[in-house]
């Protein structure tokens, strides 16, 4: 109901403009012309929550007065926002059927109708309208933006790339951020089908359009590591630290595994020490603690992790510390520590690991496009 009251503001402004243009329409109730009378009938239907009757009135007014086009566009948009897509489609189709529309008005009406179809999930109709708009040169930027959304929903990544490039040329906006992800999607598809070479090529293109693309570096590392090319994998993984340090937790374990497979433990230790100085995340602390435990024993590992936990408290770090303590405990103390360890592990199992910086959506898996707000590159590891 209140949304309709907001619609009255542009309608009221329109009435004021009309009065100024036509002259004084309100010298007396008997002097109201048919247009103004029906206009207020429509407003009355809106106020009394009878939108269907209001739409009928305004449609008739459109036939009588071409200056009502903007009002119809606003009314259709309002119905779409309310979820009444059928009414919105009807209003915009009625507009498009008018032969007296200007070129700009027709383009706006087609754009609004395409948005109605997108909201209704009729993507093929929306796509056809938007392609028609682009061909005619009307509302090009908005049409390209919606086409990119449609191709993303349909996972048609090659078309999404093509449209993003056209949008970049038209708007002068840097679309490399999006294009890199579309190439990454193609690389994942090819990799799953066993075509590593094509996947590598797509990732190369992703990094060419956006050298800061963390996803491309991680994928490159995974592909090279799975192919036994650990030295190449290390180069890709270690690039992440310079691209976005918040993703350091994603590469610590695979980097350590690569160093181990190539028989270079000194390289791993040097890498971990560098990370401890520049970005002492809990994943780095735990990896270094594991190395200390293997090479120098439980006591040094326990001392190391205890010191870092005082500076950077972490539930994962606490769980690791308890595990080290269990190995040296006996009797009731050992049993109590095991119980505490189990409780902490349950907390960790239910804890979100990633959160969207834009809308707050959280999950335990890394998703490059947020399922909540549909934005790319806004989901980050939650600091621990």
C-alpha positions as CSV (number, residue, x, y, z in Angstrom):
1,X,0.0,0.0,0.0
2,X,2.6,2.5,1.0
3,X,4.6,1.9,-2.2
4,X,1.6,3.2,-4.1
5,X,1.7,6.4,-2.0
6,X,5.3,7.0,-3.2
7,X,4.1,6.7,-6.7
8,X,1.8,9.7,-6.0
9,X,4.8,12.0,-5.7
10,X,5.8,11.8,-9.5
11,X,2.1,11.8,-10.3
12,X,1.5,14.9,-8.2
13,X,4.5,16.6,-9.8
14,X,3.2,15.7,-13.2
15,X,-0.2,17.2,-12.3
16,X,1.5,20.4,-11.2
17,X,3.4,20.6,-14.5
18,X,0.2,20.0,-16.4
19,X,-1.6,22.7,-14.6
20,X,1.2,25.2,-15.4
21,X,1.1,24.2,-19.0
22,X,-2.6,24.0,-19.6
23,X,-3.6,26.9,-17.3
24,X,-5.8,26.8,-14.2
25,X,-7.8,23.6,-14.3
26,X,-9.4,24.0,-11.0
27,X,-11.5,27.1,-11.0
28,X,-14.3,24.9,-9.8
29,X,-15.3,21.3,-9.6
30,X,-17.6,21.7,-12.6
31,X,-14.7,23.0,-14.7
32,X,-12.6,19.8,-14.4
33,X,-12.0,18.3,-17.9
34,X,-12.4,14.5,-18.4
35,X,-8.6,13.9,-18.3
36,X,-8.2,15.5,-14.8
37,X,-11.3,13.8,-13.5
38,X,-10.2,10.3,-14.6
39,X,-6.7,11.1,-13.3
40,X,-8.0,11.6,-9.8
41,X,-10.3,8.5,-10.1
42,X,-7.1,6.5,-10.7
43,X,-5.4,8.0,-7.7
44,X,-8.4,7.2,-5.6
45,X,-8.2,3.5,-6.7
46,X,-4.6,3.4,-5.7
47,X,-5.4,4.9,-2.3
48,X,-8.1,2.3,-1.8
49,X,-5.8,-0.6,-2.7
50,X,-7.5,-1.3,-6.0
51,X,-4.5,-1.4,-8.3
52,X,-6.3,-3.4,-11.1
53,X,-8.9,-0.6,-11.5
54,X,-6.2,2.0,-11.3
55,X,-4.2,0.4,-14.1
56,X,-7.3,0.3,-16.3
57,X,-7.9,4.0,-15.7
58,X,-4.3,5.0,-16.4
59,X,-4.3,2.9,-19.6
60,X,-7.3,4.8,-20.9
61,X,-5.6,8.0,-20.0
62,X,-2.6,7.0,-22.0
63,X,-4.8,6.6,-25.0
64,X,-6.0,10.2,-24.5
65,X,-2.8,11.9,-23.4
66,X,0.7,10.9,-24.5
67,X,2.2,12.8,-21.6
68,X,1.3,9.9,-19.3
69,X,4.1,7.6,-20.7
70,X,6.5,8.4,-17.8
71,X,3.7,7.7,-15.3
72,X,3.1,4.3,-16.9
73,X,6.8,3.4,-16.8
74,X,6.9,4.3,-13.1
75,X,3.7,2.3,-12.4
76,X,5.0,-0.8,-14.2
77,X,8.3,-0.6,-12.4
78,X,6.4,-0.4,-9.1
79,X,4.4,-3.5,-9.8
80,X,7.5,-5.4,-10.7
81,X,9.2,-4.4,-7.4
82,X,6.0,-5.6,-5.6
83,X,6.3,-9.0,-7.4
84,X,3.2,-8.5,-9.5
85,X,5.1,-9.2,-12.7
86,X,2.0,-9.9,-14.8
87,X,0.7,-6.4,-14.2
88,X,4.0,-4.9,-15.0
89,X,4.3,-6.9,-18.3
90,X,0.7,-5.8,-19.2
91,X,1.5,-2.1,-18.7
92,X,4.8,-2.2,-20.6
93,X,3.3,-4.2,-23.5
94,X,0.5,-1.7,-23.7
95,X,3.0,1.1,-24.0
96,X,5.0,-0.6,-26.7
97,X,1.8,-1.1,-28.7
98,X,1.5,2.7,-29.0
99,X,2.6,3.9,-32.4
100,X,3.0,7.5,-31.2
101,X,5.9,6.8,-28.8
102,X,9.2,8.6,-29.4
103,X,12.3,6.6,-30.0
104,X,13.5,7.2,-26.5
105,X,10.2,6.2,-25.0
106,X,10.0,3.0,-27.0
107,X,13.6,2.1,-25.9
108,X,12.7,2.7,-22.2
109,X,9.5,0.7,-22.6
110,X,11.4,-2.3,-24.2
111,X,14.1,-2.1,-21.4
112,X,11.4,-2.2,-18.7
113,X,9.6,-5.1,-20.4
114,X,12.9,-7.0,-20.6
115,X,13.3,-6.4,-16.8
116,X,9.8,-7.8,-16.3
117,X,10.7,-11.0,-18.2
118,X,14.0,-11.3,-16.2
119,X,12.1,-11.0,-13.0
120,X,9.6,-13.7,-14.2
121,X,12.4,-16.0,-15.3
122,X,11.6,-15.8,-19.0
123,X,15.2,-15.2,-19.9
124,X,14.9,-16.0,-23.6
125,X,12.3,-13.3,-24.2
126,X,14.3,-10.8,-22.1
127,X,17.4,-11.7,-24.1
128,X,15.7,-11.1,-27.5
129,X,14.4,-7.7,-26.4
130,X,17.8,-6.6,-25.1
131,X,19.6,-7.8,-28.2
132,X,17.1,-5.8,-30.2
133,X,17.8,-2.7,-28.1
134,X,21.5,-3.1,-28.6
135,X,21.1,-3.5,-32.4
136,X,18.9,-0.3,-32.5
137,X,21.2,1.7,-30.4
138,X,18.8,2.3,-27.5
139,X,19.6,2.0,-23.8
140,X,22.8,0.2,-24.8
141,X,24.7,0.2,-21.5
142,X,21.8,-1.0,-19.5
143,X,20.9,-3.6,-22.1
144,X,24.4,-4.9,-22.2
145,X,24.5,-5.1,-18.4
146,X,21.3,-7.2,-18.3
147,X,22.6,-9.4,-21.1
148,X,25.7,-10.1,-19.1
149,X,23.5,-11.1,-16.1
150,X,21.4,-13.4,-18.3
151,X,24.5,-15.2,-19.7
152,X,25.9,-15.6,-16.2
153,X,22.7,-17.2,-15.0
154,X,22.8,-19.6,-18.0
155,X,26.6,-20.2,-17.6
156,X,27.1,-19.2,-21.1
157,X,30.6,-17.8,-20.3
158,X,31.8,-17.1,-23.9
159,X,28.8,-14.9,-24.6
160,X,29.2,-13.3,-21.2
161,X,32.8,-12.4,-22.1
162,X,31.7,-11.0,-25.5
163,X,29.1,-8.8,-23.9
164,X,31.4,-7.7,-21.1
165,X,34.0,-6.6,-23.7
166,X,31.3,-4.6,-25.6
167,X,30.2,-3.0,-22.3
168,X,33.8,-2.1,-21.5
169,X,34.2,-0.4,-24.9
170,X,30.9,1.4,-24.6
171,X,31.0,2.6,-21.0
172,X,34.8,2.9,-20.7
173,X,34.6,0.9,-17.4
174,X,37.2,-1.7,-16.7
175,X,35.4,-5.0,-16.9
176,X,38.5,-7.1,-16.5
177,X,37.3,-8.1,-13.0
178,X,34.3,-9.9,-14.5
179,X,36.0,-11.2,-17.6
180,X,38.7,-12.9,-15.6
181,X,36.1,-14.8,-13.6
182,X,34.3,-15.9,-16.8
183,X,37.6,-17.2,-18.2
184,X,38.1,-19.1,-14.8
185,X,34.7,-20.6,-15.2
186,X,35.7,-21.9,-18.6
187,X,39.0,-23.2,-17.3
188,X,37.2,-25.2,-14.5
189,X,34.9,-26.7,-17.1
190,X,37.8,-27.8,-19.3
191,X,39.8,-29.1,-16.4
192,X,36.9,-31.2,-15.2
193,X,36.7,-32.7,-18.6
194,X,40.4,-33.6,-18.5
195,X,41.6,-30.9,-21.0
196,X,44.4,-29.2,-19.0
197,X,45.9,-27.4,-21.9
198,X,42.7,-25.5,-22.7
199,X,42.2,-24.8,-19.0
200,X,45.7,-23.4,-18.8
201,X,45.1,-21.1,-21.9
202,X,41.9,-19.7,-20.4
203,X,43.7,-19.0,-17.1
204,X,46.4,-17.2,-19.0
205,X,43.8,-15.0,-20.6
206,X,42.2,-14.4,-17.2
207,X,45.5,-13.1,-15.8
208,X,46.0,-11.0,-18.9
209,X,42.8,-9.1,-18.3
210,X,43.2,-9.0,-14.5
211,X,46.7,-9.7,-13.1
212,X,45.2,-9.5,-9.6
213,X,42.9,-12.5,-10.1
214,X,43.5,-14.7,-7.1
215,X,41.2,-17.4,-8.5
216,X,43.2,-17.8,-11.6
217,X,46.4,-18.2,-9.7
218,X,44.9,-20.8,-7.3
219,X,43.5,-22.7,-10.3
220,X,46.8,-22.6,-12.1
221,X,48.5,-24.0,-9.0
222,X,45.9,-26.8,-8.6
223,X,46.2,-27.8,-12.2
224,X,50.0,-27.8,-12.2
225,X,50.2,-29.7,-8.9
226,X,47.7,-32.3,-10.2
227,X,50.0,-32.7,-13.2
228,X,53.1,-33.3,-11.2
229,X,54.5,-29.9,-12.1
230,X,55.2,-28.8,-8.5
231,X,57.7,-26.1,-9.3
232,X,55.2,-24.4,-11.7
233,X,52.5,-24.9,-9.1
234,X,54.7,-23.1,-6.5
235,X,55.0,-20.0,-8.8
236,X,51.2,-19.8,-9.2
237,X,50.4,-20.3,-5.5
238,X,53.0,-17.9,-4.3
239,X,51.6,-15.2,-6.6
240,X,48.5,-15.1,-4.5
241,X,50.3,-13.5,-1.6
242,X,51.0,-10.4,-3.7
243,X,47.5,-10.4,-5.2
244,X,45.5,-10.5,-1.9
245,X,47.0,-11.5,1.4
246,X,43.6,-12.4,2.9
247,X,43.8,-15.6,0.8
248,X,47.1,-16.7,2.3
249,X,45.2,-19.4,4.2
250,X,44.2,-21.0,0.9
251,X,47.8,-21.6,-0.2
252,X,49.8,-22.5,2.9
253,X,49.0,-26.2,2.8
254,X,49.4,-26.8,-0.9
255,X,52.7,-24.8,-0.9
256,X,54.1,-26.9,1.9
257,X,53.0,-30.1,0.0
258,X,54.7,-28.9,-3.2
259,X,58.0,-28.2,-1.3
260,X,57.7,-31.7,0.3
261,X,57.2,-33.4,-3.0
262,X,60.2,-31.8,-4.7
263,X,62.3,-32.6,-1.6
264,X,63.0,-29.0,-0.5
265,X,62.1,-28.7,3.2
266,X,64.4,-25.7,3.6
267,X,62.4,-23.8,0.9
268,X,59.2,-24.5,2.8
269,X,60.6,-23.3,6.1
270,X,62.0,-20.2,4.5
271,X,58.6,-19.5,2.9
272,X,56.7,-20.0,6.2
273,X,59.1,-17.7,8.1
274,X,58.6,-15.0,5.5
275,X,54.8,-15.4,5.9
276,X,55.1,-15.2,9.7
277,X,56.8,-11.9,9.4
278,X,54.5,-10.4,6.8
279,X,51.1,-12.0,7.5
280,X,51.1,-14.3,10.6
281,X,47.7,-15.9,9.9
282,X,46.7,-18.9,12.0
283,X,47.1,-21.2,9.0
284,X,50.8,-20.2,8.8
285,X,51.3,-20.6,12.5
286,X,49.8,-24.1,12.4
287,X,51.9,-25.1,9.4
288,X,55.1,-23.9,11.1
289,X,54.1,-25.7,14.4
290,X,53.6,-28.9,12.4
291,X,57.2,-28.6,11.0
292,X,58.5,-27.9,14.5
293,X,56.8,-31.0,15.9
294,X,58.2,-33.2,13.2
295,X,61.8,-31.9,13.4
296,X,62.2,-30.7,17.0
297,X,59.5,-32.4,19.0
298,X,56.2,-31.6,20.8
299,X,57.7,-29.3,23.4
300,X,59.1,-26.7,21.0
301,X,55.9,-26.9,18.9
302,X,53.8,-26.3,22.0
303,X,55.9,-23.4,23.1
304,X,55.8,-21.8,19.7
305,X,52.0,-22.0,19.2
306,X,51.4,-20.9,22.8
307,X,53.4,-17.7,22.3
308,X,51.5,-16.9,19.1
309,X,48.1,-17.6,20.6
310,X,48.7,-15.0,23.3
311,X,49.1,-12.4,20.5
312,X,46.5,-13.9,18.1
313,X,43.9,-15.9,19.9
314,X,42.3,-18.5,17.6
315,X,39.9,-21.4,18.2
316,X,41.8,-23.5,15.6
317,X,45.0,-22.7,17.3
318,X,43.6,-23.7,20.7
319,X,42.5,-27.0,19.2
320,X,46.0,-27.6,17.9
321,X,47.5,-26.8,21.2
322,X,45.2,-29.2,23.0
323,X,46.1,-31.9,20.6
324,X,49.8,-31.4,21.4
325,X,49.1,-31.5,25.1
326,X,47.1,-34.7,24.9
327,X,50.2,-36.6,23.7
328,X,52.0,-35.7,26.9
329,X,49.1,-35.9,29.4
330,X,48.0,-38.9,31.4
331,X,45.0,-40.2,33.4
332,X,42.2,-37.9,34.1
333,X,44.0,-34.9,32.6
334,X,44.2,-36.7,29.3
335,X,40.6,-37.6,29.4
336,X,39.5,-34.1,30.2
337,X,41.6,-32.7,27.4
338,X,40.1,-35.2,24.9
339,X,36.6,-34.1,25.9
340,X,37.6,-30.4,25.5
341,X,39.1,-31.2,22.1
342,X,35.9,-32.9,20.9
343,X,33.8,-29.9,22.0
344,X,36.0,-27.4,20.2
345,X,36.0,-29.5,17.1
346,X,32.2,-29.4,17.1
347,X,32.4,-25.6,17.3
348,X,34.9,-25.5,14.4
349,X,32.8,-27.9,12.3
350,X,29.8,-25.4,12.5
351,X,31.8,-22.3,12.0
352,X,31.7,-20.3,8.8
353,X,35.0,-20.0,7.0
354,X,34.1,-17.4,4.4
355,X,32.0,-14.2,4.4
356,X,30.8,-11.8,1.8
357,X,32.1,-8.3,2.4
358,X,29.1,-6.8,0.7
359,X,26.0,-8.5,2.1
360,X,27.3,-10.7,4.9
361,X,26.5,-14.0,3.4
362,X,28.7,-16.7,5.1
363,X,29.5,-20.3,4.3
364,X,32.1,-23.1,4.8
365,X,33.1,-23.2,1.1
366,X,34.7,-20.5,-1.0
367,X,32.4,-19.2,-3.7
368,X,33.7,-16.6,-6.1
369,X,30.3,-15.2,-6.8
370,X,28.3,-14.5,-3.7
371,X,25.0,-16.5,-3.8
372,X,23.4,-13.7,-1.8
373,X,24.2,-10.5,-3.6
374,X,25.5,-12.1,-6.9
375,X,28.7,-10.0,-6.8
376,X,32.1,-11.3,-7.7
377,X,35.2,-11.3,-5.6
378,X,33.5,-10.2,-2.4
379,X,33.6,-13.5,-0.5
380,X,36.8,-13.6,1.6
381,X,38.2,-16.0,4.2
382,X,37.2,-15.0,7.7
383,X,40.2,-14.0,9.8
384,X,40.9,-16.4,12.7
